[in-house]
Amino acid sequence: MKRFPVLIEKLLLLLALMALVSGCQTGPTPTFSSGWGSGSDPLFSNDPLAAGAAGATNGLRGGIIIKPEDPITITFIGPEITPIAPFEGRVSEKGTITLPLIGTVQAAGRTAAELETDIHAAYVPKYYVRLTVTVRGQERYYYVGGEVKVPNKYPWVGEITVTKVIQTAGDFTDWANKKKVTVTRADGSTIRSINCVRILEGKSPDVPVYAGDKIHVPRRYF
């Protein structure tokens, strides 16, 4: 009689173990997506913006417009069978460059990102399935001297004005003549007696600064 409860206890334990194992086996089967199918991988896409356009947006950076005779470098990443040699040279006087297979491309009047997109669209998908294009230009500078706290040359990365470049150079010194600032353009022309006091008060328009410009803040003597 004492063995009967023991047998029942073992039987209940066995049933519990069987239910546990059965529950694990009948649960939902997990599914996995490899992501390697050609339909989902942008590298196998014929969409010209799928594979290389990400490279076409990377940055002449900051919206700087390419000009005739600007030095530029163009590199290509992607085609393994027939790689494209990098382009290193200047934009022609007509504003164009010449590249393998696609020939003449208009470069002047475009930003680096726009030129990257144009070149990518000319190669993909006509010649290549995937391609990354990178356009880089020679870094440009403007110069700030005279009565500013940090006179130096600074990278020109796009639209900027006289008062902004003076702030970039640490602002005026205590002896600065803020009403007689001079800008000398890269072509040698000069804008004199720029009154930064009136500009900062909102009474006069600010003066744009371009690559190669020299901004000079004179010293006051009273």
Backbone hydrogen bonds, N-H to C=O, Kabsch-Sander energy under -0.5 kcal/mol:
donor,donor_aa,acceptor,acceptor_aa,energy
6,V,2,K,-0.8
7,L,3,R,-2.2
8,I,4,F,-2.3
9,E,5,P,-2.3
10,K,6,V,-2.1
11,L,7,L,-2.5
12,L,8,I,-2.6
13,L,9,E,-1.9
14,L,10,K,-2.3
15,L,11,L,-2.4
16,A,12,L,-2.0
17,L,13,L,-2.0
18,M,14,L,-2.3
19,A,15,L,-2.1
20,L,16,A,-1.9
21,V,17,L,-2.3
22,S,18,M,-2.4
23,G,19,A,-2.2
24,C,20,L,-1.6
25,Q,21,V,-1.7
26,T,22,S,-1.6
27,G,24,C,-0.5
34,S,32,F,-0.5
40,S,37,G,-1.3
41,D,37,G,-1.3
44,F,41,D,-2.1
45,S,42,P,-1.3
50,A,47,D,-2.0
51,A,47,D,-0.8
55,G,52,G,-0.7
56,A,52,G,-1.3
57,T,53,A,-0.7
57,T,54,A,-0.7
58,N,55,G,-1.1
59,G,57,T,-1.0
64,I,61,R,-0.8
66,I,110,R,-2.9
69,E,91,V,-1.2
69,E,92,S,-0.6
70,D,67,K,-1.9
72,I,89,G,-3.1
73,T,136,R,-3.1
74,I,87,F,-2.8
75,T,134,T,-2.3
77,I,132,T,-2.3
80,E,78,G,-0.5
85,A,83,P,-0.5
87,F,74,I,-2.6
88,E,86,P,-0.6
89,G,72,I,-2.1
91,V,70,D,-2.5
92,S,96,T,-2.7
95,G,92,S,-1.7
97,I,105,V,-2.2
99,L,103,G,-2.6
102,I,100,P,-2.1
103,G,99,L,-2.0
105,V,97,I,-3.0
107,A,95,G,-2.8
107,A,105,V,-0.5
108,A,95,G,-2.5
109,G,66,I,-3.0
110,R,107,A,-1.6
112,A,60,L,-1.0
112,A,64,I,-0.5
115,L,111,T,-2.5
116,E,112,A,-2.5
117,T,113,A,-2.0
118,D,114,E,-2.3
119,I,115,L,-2.6
120,H,116,E,-2.4
121,A,117,T,-2.4
122,A,118,D,-1.5
123,Y,119,I,-1.6
124,V,120,H,-2.7
127,Y,123,Y,-3.1
128,Y,123,Y,-2.1
132,T,77,I,-3.0
133,V,52,G,-0.5
134,T,75,T,-2.2
136,R,73,T,-2.8
138,Q,71,P,-1.4
142,Y,154,Y,-2.4
143,Y,213,D,-2.6
144,V,152,N,-2.6
145,G,215,I,-2.8
147,E,217,V,-2.9
148,V,146,G,-2.1
149,K,171,D,-2.1
150,V,169,A,-2.9
152,N,144,V,-1.5
154,Y,142,Y,-2.8
156,W,140,R,-2.9
157,V,155,P,-0.7
160,I,209,V,-0.5
162,V,207,V,-2.2
165,V,161,T,-2.4
166,I,162,V,-2.0
167,Q,163,T,-1.7
168,T,164,K,-2.2
169,A,165,V,-1.5
170,G,167,Q,-1.6
171,D,166,I,-2.7
173,T,147,E,-1.7
176,A,173,T,-1.3
177,N,218,P,-2.6
178,K,176,A,-1.1
180,K,177,N,-1.4
181,V,194,I,-1.8
182,T,216,H,-2.5
183,V,191,I,-2.6
184,T,214,K,-2.8
185,R,183,V,-0.6
185,R,189,S,-3.0
188,G,185,R,-1.8
191,I,183,V,-3.0
192,R,190,T,-0.5
194,I,181,V,-3.0
195,N,193,S,-0.6
196,C,178,K,-2.7
196,C,194,I,-1.1
199,I,195,N,-1.6
200,L,196,C,-2.6
201,E,197,V,-1.4
202,G,199,I,-1.5
203,K,198,R,-2.9
204,S,198,R,-1.0
209,V,160,I,-2.9
212,G,141,Y,-3.9
213,D,210,Y,-2.1
214,K,184,T,-2.3
215,I,143,Y,-3.6
216,H,182,T,-2.9
216,H,214,K,-0.5
217,V,145,G,-2.1
220,R,175,W,-2.8
